[in-house]
Amino acid sequence: MIRAILLSLGLLALPGVALALSCARPDMARSFQFADDAEGTYHLLLGEIEYTESKLLAPTEPETLKARLRARGITRTGFSAWIDRDVTVNITCAGPWCGSVPENERLLIFLRQDGADWVIDAPPCGGFVFVDPGQAEMRILRSCLSGGSCKPRYR
């Protein structure tokens, strides 16, 4: 009887262990297409943020945080429009997996404007913030911006 109860308890624990978040790898072209197709306004920025309130190093639940953004916005001549303003970082979760945005690192950000508020969305699978984008990612971005090939590399 005890053996049957222990076996039943063990089987109940299996579904929890088997759960995992399955995300498509963040892709510059996919993010660009999403922002380009969105009804709202997105700003493309290269810079860094600094949180103006305390935050967890690894969030475990959704949270909205205030941060200071210091970045350059995209113009016809490149990332040349200086921006220094407060933004909201919107961290969302799927079960125990939460998004994050590191501070004091070089970031390429697809920032959503919501009325007067500027929002950096941080879903658990990423896609709106790229940490220290390399030359290959920047080439893809330039191609997308110029109307060239803008196909996601990852499915």
Rosetta blueprint (number, residue, H / E / L):
1 M L
2 I H
3 R H
4 A H
5 I H
6 L H
7 L H
8 S H
9 L H
10 G H
11 L H
12 L H
13 A H
14 L H
15 P H
16 G H
17 V H
18 A H
19 L L
20 A L
21 L L
22 S L
23 C L
24 A L
25 R L
26 P L
27 D L
28 M H
29 A H
30 R H
31 S H
32 F H
33 Q H
34 F H
35 A H
36 D H
37 D H
38 A L
39 E L
40 G L
41 T E
42 Y E
43 H E
44 L E
45 L E
46 L E
47 G E
48 E E
49 I E
50 E E
51 Y E
52 T L
53 E L
54 S L
55 K L
56 L L
57 L L
58 A L
59 P L
60 T L
61 E L
62 P L
63 E E
64 T E
65 L E
66 K E
67 A E
68 R E
69 L E
70 R E
71 A E
72 R E
73 G E
74 I E
75 T E
76 R L
77 T L
78 G E
79 F E
80 S E
81 A E
82 W E
83 I E
84 D E
85 R E
86 D E
87 V E
88 T E
89 V E
90 N E
91 I E
92 T L
93 C E
94 A E
95 G L
96 P L
97 W E
98 C E
99 G L
100 S L
101 V L
102 P L
103 E L
104 N L
105 E L
106 R L
107 L E
108 L E
109 I E
110 F E
111 L E
112 R E
113 Q E
114 D E
115 G L
116 A L
117 D E
118 W E
119 V E
120 I E
121 D E
122 A E
123 P L
124 P L
125 C L
126 G L
127 G L
128 F L
129 V E
130 F E
131 V E
132 D L
133 P L
134 G L
135 Q H
136 A H
137 E H
138 M H
139 R H
140 I H
141 L H
142 R H
143 S H
144 C H
145 L H
146 S L
147 G L
148 G L
149 S L
150 C L
151 K L
152 P L
153 R L
154 Y L
155 R L
